[in-house]
Amino acid sequence: MFPIVEARFLAPEIKLFRVQAPRVARRRLPGQFVIVRLHEHGERIPLTIADSSAADGTVTLIVQGIGKTTKLMNRLEPGDAVLDLAGPLGKPSEVERFGTVAVVGGGVGAAIAWPTAVAFHQAGNRLLTVLGARTRELVILEPELAAVSDRLVVTTDDGSYGRPGLVTGVLAELMAAERIDRVLAIGPVPMMRAVAELTRPLGVKTIVSLNSIMVDGTGMCGGCRVLVAGSSQFACVDGPEFDAHEVDFTALAQRNAAYREAEQASLAAFLAHPERDLCRIHAAPLEVPS
């Protein structure tokens, strides 16, 4: 079992957890993720490691409650625990001194971009960050990203905070004003696709993190297969980061939607009887992994 030592909402349905996982905390690098299972009958879900502390042996996870398992996890509090937390998994982000880097985070994608943005800053890059959300209350990690950015622009779809409109509008302005050496874009598939098409004509290297369907996180199940440069790769072991200009976003969107009806049915059943899964979480004795 992996004890939760901190749990707090950053926005509606978006919750930050600090979980004791000393071995993961000692080894994780920006861009990597863990596979979490809440109880013995639960599904496995991938979560990016947003931060870690080797000193206190914790990893930070940020969870958006969308499906059954993420909504169940967001009901947990300090003193609760998750059954499994496997990692760090995936290839780390490529981090070096590129020059000027634009980081684009859409929605909860900001949480995935945050650790790599910190690493870019520490490597000596000039960092331009575009942080997007549907509305003001869903903007997350603004102070944390501002602390490592030379410039940060917030956009909201409804214009309730920051610049009204989409992140691509701000990115286009930034690229028109100065040379951008690399772009990291993480968010919904349509957003990442739009950024890729914006940067493609200019030849700006653009990296995206693909939150595909994952089960085991080791490449054995094939659930996270993606088409990159015309060949099949696995987001869990070959990624999760890929060259955006080589990703087949149409195939990615189709794969992500493959289990939508089953996911909706599972969520409806959970919302009708949440106590069944909550009891399973609290049934196991608490053990602190070394």
Secondary structure, DSSP 8 states (H G I E B T S, - for coil): -EEEEEEEEEETTEEEEEEE-HHHHHH--TT-EEEEESSTTS-EEEEEEEEEETTTTEEEEEEE--SHHHHHHTT--TT-EESEEEEEES-----S--SEEEEEEETTHHHHHHHHHHHHHHTT-EEEEEEEESSGGG--SHHHHHHH-SEEEEEETTSSSSEES-HHHHHHHHHHHS---EEEEES-HHHHHHHHHHHGGGT--EEEE-----SSSSSSS-TTEEEETTEEEETTTT-SEEEGGGB-HHHHHHHHTTTHHHHHHHHHHHHH-THHHHHHHHHS------
